[in-house]
Amino acid sequence: MQTPLPGKKNNVLSEVSEMNLQTIKTSVMKFVEDENGLTVVEYAIAGGLVAATLITAFTNLGAAVKVKINALITALGGTTA
């Protein structure tokens, strides 16, 4: 790092800005190289797919059960819902 000249605020700001950019670059590179975050994303996607599958299965099951119940009600002479 250069020693700022007296009365030269621009040099100090430039050095601080350069340090911040280097810190940001280092942080981004660590994030990109870290594979733990990828594992979390994979689990989130898998969980979403499992939830969607269960919702679809139970929705279809509910519709099938409703058809059977309405058939029973009709067979007994009642009014279906």
C-alpha positions, 0 to 999 in steps of 0.5 A: 500500500502506498503512503498517502501524500499530505493533503491528498484525500484522493489517494486515501480514497483510492486506496480504500476503494481498492481494498474494498474491491479486493475484499469483495473479489475475495469474498465472491471467489470464496462463495463461488468455490464453496460447494456447501451452498450447492448442496443446500440448493440441491436439497431444496430442489429435491424437497420441492419435487417431493412436496409437489409429487405428494400434493399431486398424489393426494389431490388425485386420491381425494378426487377418486375417493369423492367419486366412490363416495358419491357412487355409494350415496347414489346407490343408497338413494341419496343426493350427491354433494 
